[in-house]
Amino acid sequence: MARKKISTTIYITPEQNDQLKQLHERTKVPVAVYIREGIDLVLRKHDAKLPGQLSLTERD
């Protein structure tokens, strides 16, 4: 089942827009999917800065 999506506005450069459109034309994958994938990559890269549960092996 698809998860609910939240609408938001982002600003990208004309070059980013052109490349995303070209990617969509070649793959038929919606641009929004690529944008969400990019957000996921950034969130994974910076996950240590996000609040969350400590693992059982972490100690001060």
SULCOR-V50550 format. One record per pair of residues at least 24 apart in sequence whose C-alpha atoms are under 7 Angstrom apart, sorted by the first residue. I is the first residue (numbers start at 1). J is the second residue. D is the distance in Angstrom with one decimal. If there is no record, write none. Layout:
# SULCOR-V50550
i=(I:I)
j=(J:J)
d=(D:D)
This chain:
# SULCOR-V50550
none
